[in-house]
Amino acid sequence: MGTIKNPIYHFLAGILFLLSFSDANAANTDKSLPIFDAHIHYSHDVWDAIAPEEAIRRLRELGIKRVMVSSSSDEGTQRLYQAAPTFVVPVLRPYLKRGTIENWMYDETVIPYLNERLMNYRYAGIGELHINGEQAYSPVMQKIISLAKQYNLLLHVHSDAKAIEFIFKQYPDARILWAHAGFEYAVIVGKLMDKYDNLSADLSFRGEIFNGKSVMKAWSILLERHADRFLLGLDTYEPQRWLNIKPAMQWQRDLLDVLPVEIAKKIAFENGDKMIRFYDDKKNNGKYLGVE
């Protein structure tokens, strides 16, 4: 068959070529996005198995450029921080060891421990801490809220929706990172974000919102409406989780791939970058070490 000379054919072919090139670039951009991980733990039961330098290597290997780390006890966070001070953003957890999440808020020794750490080390926040409902009014939690206000720290809170409201009632200017978006429905998360400008959420362990191909409709709408409030997180809450961080990261990158590029960039690293800017400013006298 002879060569087709129709100019319309060549015009359409050119358009299709440009579109395919543009789509390929968009996909490659998504896959190469740097990640700000807002939910890493390096607790006492993993120290002997994974050295700080090895933990840092594994995280960087996944394309992570910055991590917020809290640990039980805080020694784990300090070990990672000493290994990579520009990579690790320390967050102070009120637990001396794992297994105290149910009753820590009634332990009066928590406050002297936090005071001592805050006087000797620098942190971006307090948490991740577990609390529900009216436990947010416990004397220990009230003092933690006061410390967050005194030191200008964010609160990384694993809680139900009621506790979030109770914290904001006590401290209207609180900056809260809601772990796992509270495992709440999108409509509940959305209502709270509409009400509280300083409420953000990480999406760790929220596999049900994205099945590998598409995002649940309610969550798709919410991620677009509050694109500047969501962050990613692997949540290495136990030693075994460190063995599964690659598939967990793949889920996150697959999620980013189906989102519009600008929204994906915000969730991947821009929101985290912005959230801890105050910490970098204080630490470096205005020199910001965020993701470039």
Summary of the structure (lengths in Angstrom):
residues: 292
radius of gyration: 21.3
end to end distance: 53.2
largest distance: 87.1
contacts: 928
relative contact order: 0.13
helix: 55%
strand: 14%
